[in-house]
Amino acid sequence: MKSKRFLGVSFYDHRLQLAEVELGKKPIVHALAEEETTVDLSTDAASLSADHPKVASLASEISALITRTNASANDISFTLPTNSSFITTMPVDPSLKDDALKEYIKWEVRQYFPDAGPKDFITDAYVLPSKQKDARLMFVVAVRRGMVAFLQKVASQLQLSLHIVDIDHFSTEKTLIANYPEIKKETVALVGVQHAGIDASLVKNHEMVDYRGYAGDQTSSLGSTIAQYLQYVKQKDEVGSLACIYLHGSHVPTDILPTLGSETGIETVLLNAFHTLTAAESVDKALAAESHRFAAAIGVALRGS
């Protein structure tokens, strides 16, 4: 397999994170970097477009990180903060198929954004495992088209090829699976802790089977929020017992780990992006030691394959 390098870029709290990953016989992370950014994808989401004045600013900021790390990839991917997009699960009539199903999902999205035009969002959906017979449970993600156009223009100004635009928590699942192959036959919880809120999902046999988001800064009440999610999870027949809880994100209070483990009775660890993945000598050692903060950027770069 011929190797190829990919850049992954993620955002949080007015900060920009970059990872460069070489995909070949064995993935290698060649660079990690972060810096402040003038772009806030969460608050600016509705106004971004290909001709937005911040295109040049973001392109310049990313270019500086590329220069600082000597990154050489020709392809770039972005992850969006979960609170910059519309993410939900919804029951859907099993009789809806193809175009009728797509139109129903678009209609549901418009109920949340009544002022948005019919083409303002790019939507994607897939069926979550469920034992319900009278309804399918759909996982739905809708991203503002203008925000994607904005990132496409940024990539163009950088003279890079735009590969993927994803959601940060779901790119992190790629990092989780790449580093912990032993969970292929297990069910684990993945919890992202950011200033804007908490994301929680279940990964069963390397596949996401559930997702819930909790808005607002809940760092101080992380334990109770996780307990709330676990209580909800217990009601799902498809789940079974959890083998581990993996934490990632910019606001994980690492001193809470022993407490979480004892309170939940479930092993709770920081997601280590280098548990299995190789870090090149060029990777900043201090940033590598906090790899749980870079899991989204690394994950979206890993999706280059």
JOCORQUI-V220238 format. One record per run of one state. SS is the DSSP state (helix for helix, strand for strand, loop for the rest). FROM is the first residue (numbers start at 0). TO is the last residue. If there is no record, write none. Layout:
BEGIN
SS_FROM_TO / SS_FROM_TO
END
This chain:
BEGIN
loop_0_2 / strand_3_11 / loop_12_13 / strand_14_22 / loop_23_26 / strand_27_35 / loop_36_43 / helix_44_46 / loop_47_52 / helix_53_68 / loop_69_73 / strand_74_79 / loop_80_80 / helix_81_83 / loop_84_84 / strand_85_91 / loop_92_96 / helix_97_111 / loop_112_119 / strand_120_127 / loop_128_134 / strand_135_143 / helix_144_156 / loop_157_159 / strand_160_166 / helix_167_178 / loop_179_179 / helix_180_184 / loop_185_185 / strand_186_193 / loop_194_195 / strand_196_203 / loop_204_205 / strand_206_214 / loop_215_217 / helix_218_233 / loop_234_242 / strand_243_247 / loop_248_252 / helix_253_263 / loop_264_266 / strand_267_269 / loop_270_276 / strand_277_278 / loop_279_283 / helix_284_287 / loop_288_289 / helix_290_301 / loop_302_304
END
